[in-house]
Amino acid sequence: MFKLLINIFIYKFIYTFHMPAFLFVSGFWAKGYCNDKGIVKPIKVAYLIGYYVIFQTLFLIIDKVFLNHNKPFGYFDAMIGLWYLCAMIFYYLIVPIFKKLHPAIGITVTVILSLLIGCEQEAGSFLSISRCFVFAPYFFVGYYLTTDSID
């Protein structure tokens, strides 16, 4: 019983910070994907969309053929961990907007939006939009962070 409680504690503990940490690091490394004119490099977004389509298709086929689930075949409800790719596509597309904002304003906006999305019942799982908003502050804190700040 004690071992089970320790395993549950470790599982819950890791899940409190691992995705915020991934998104923070992703935001930190996202600086190079938007040029000075505010245009996102389309190849990065195209790669992410391609990976999403490939893996979503594979997961849907595995789900239908091997697991015999009756889930409808579609691309707007991300399976398993593919919400992360949806979030990255969303973030890369809105980085030009946030690049023009002062970091304090950008982070404040993302925090407010992440709190407001919890009030919207229809946000649900469509393109993982609720997770995109909830985790946006972590991405943009990483995005606004400079190497001088880390030093």
Salt bridges, closest charged atoms under 4 A:
ASP63 OD1 - HIS69 ND1 2.54
ASP77 OD2 - LYS71 NZ 3.73
